[in-house]
């Protein structure tokens, strides 16, 4: 099946600065794909090219088989967008915004599905409120309602939860999950790793306009942070630190007050536990800390920086 | 077409909720015309091309409404929308880039008609309305003036960086235009230098294109040609600024 989004060799420059550098990206139907990276990595420009707001300098973009530049009007009724740094007129009321952004594919107005959408996003009571009177969370939820109003096949969400309190973020995450459950394809731009880990089927990590890696969060963790850390109480009267260091897969051992911390690859966990059992010293407070997506991405970006330093001779 | 109609309906609602619009487009021209039209007696008619001064000003102040919309309201509104990303949201939602400009033109002309109507009703109650010598030419002057100045406003709103800059520049252009181009003293009461400056102001020609055929002082054709030239230049500048 053809991907909903197909990006090949996409390049975009602003003056002398290359913002998007030969980006390839596929998003399959029904997937939530995240674009991850630090500020200035090229995430927003990439989705602006995908949504037709910017013209690529080179490369190709196809969305639902259409060209966002040439087939813009046809495509925009199939794509719902929530864009970073965009807003609504202060005095526009919630209900008026819904009427303004409805098109022929939209959910029927009145008491039916639109009200259901408003209710699902907690905005029913705010229908007559102007945009300026809404809180940050309510505004983001309104943007989601507007993005979903026309029953899009693809939803592009750029920094959807920026500035929201934790409870509002969770509400919005639930809303995004329900989109996926309804079969909608989601392209999510974020620099929150926990958000990407919680929501995305796959993520693409961008740095300096380039895609460093693409995969499921668990795959990225396996590839770029394949280690684990084991901590337990230092009850090892007869077991010297050197014995722990000799265990297969262990990279480092250190004492942290009354605790011992053993760091190494993941196979180390089984070997360490077997050794502890063998020594007859089984701690009751053993805990295993596995790396998350954030650690994997930080490691990936750090290696990208090192590679860039090598390529540029240290001028970066 | 549907997109433009939706935008026009929404924008008309929004501008009427905007205090700046209510103050500047509706209240300011009415208050000033009432004051200035009552400040001169019939004996001063010499300086007013032998027209009763109150009638002179009633026929001149539609241009003040047009200037308030084109030089202040539209640029502040558009630059504010650009600054806050409202236009990005409209574009992403499928509204063609040009549809907002067309909607603003329609809103500008519609608002000119409504605010002019209110001004004529109020001024008419106090001073009476002068008979319209050439209704067709006067109407063309009002419509072309409104379209032309709304286009100037779109150009200013497209090139100025934010709403504050648009307000500053807009007011800086508006007040000299207002004082020398129709709302202040008549040309015959000005010094030669001020009269020369006034001739260079586009608003002077909008005022002439409306007042001359209204009061029977001339056809206003020359003024109309200059207003059309301003319209062409502003449309060209706007197209270049937004790269349609």
Interface residues (C-beta under 8 A of the other chain):
Chain A: X51 X53 X72 X73 X76 X77 X81 X83 X85 X86 X87 X88 X89 X91 X92 X96 X99 X100 X101 X103 X146
Chain B: X6 X7 X10 X13 X14 X17 X18 X81 X84 X85 X86 X88 X89 X91 X92 X93 X94 X96
